[in-house]
Amino acid sequence: MSVTLKKMELFLTRAEEHVSTNPLVAHYIRLYVLANLMKAKQAGEEVTAEFETKLLDLFQKVEDSKKQLDLSTGQAEMEAFALQAFNAADAADRSGRADVAKTKFHLAGQLLDVCSQFHEGGELPPFLFEKAKQAKLRCVIIHKALAQGLPVPPPPELEPLAGEEAPGIVAPDAAQAFQAFQPPLPPPASTAAQGAPPSAASAPPQPPIYGSQPSSAPCVPMSQSSRSQIQKKVEYAASALDFGDVSGGRKFLLEALQMLDAR
């Protein structure tokens, strides 16, 4: 198993834990994992069959959830959820429930890491960065104290930071921009000059315009299964381009075209 995939396994477990209770959170966790796997692939990390299978599975799940969820306020909801997880961990810590606090701080740290996808360069703003750092630090401190049978040091007093409210600026969705793009239609075939139309023998041969001339072969209806498979390939291509994976996008588009040609 690749290093990045192994690191992301726990995030995928978190996503599965939230699928039924909070599918929006599960969607953004998967999107975070997908982005990290794509970065590892582009950086030259070894791509195994397991790695490719996981990528395809994530592509499909992310595209499916995009169609089912309202993501218009997704960043605000995800960041609010992460902060709620931090506050729950902090409350458990201050009430002396060390075991509970350790588990909750670990979860809060992961959820705050997931929020980095909303910010330029993957860098959390100061307020969220401090919360993530505090969550991870307290998790380690509590874990070490419990492992050594020592009293857990009390948590520090949390001082509010300037700009404590969670930022709500959402980066443009490149996938939506890609899907909204429509290539220009081919120009209509030129009409014949006024007067008597030329005979078939005297008229020069015209190159066929793809999609504008009826085929002499009988039209075979496409099955729902074939249509769904081709659409998924196109969606995978859009997602791959969204993450800057040009070769992956081209691969999926070629596979979609091959499936169309095979009809």
Beta strands, then each sheet from edge to edge (+ up, - down):
end
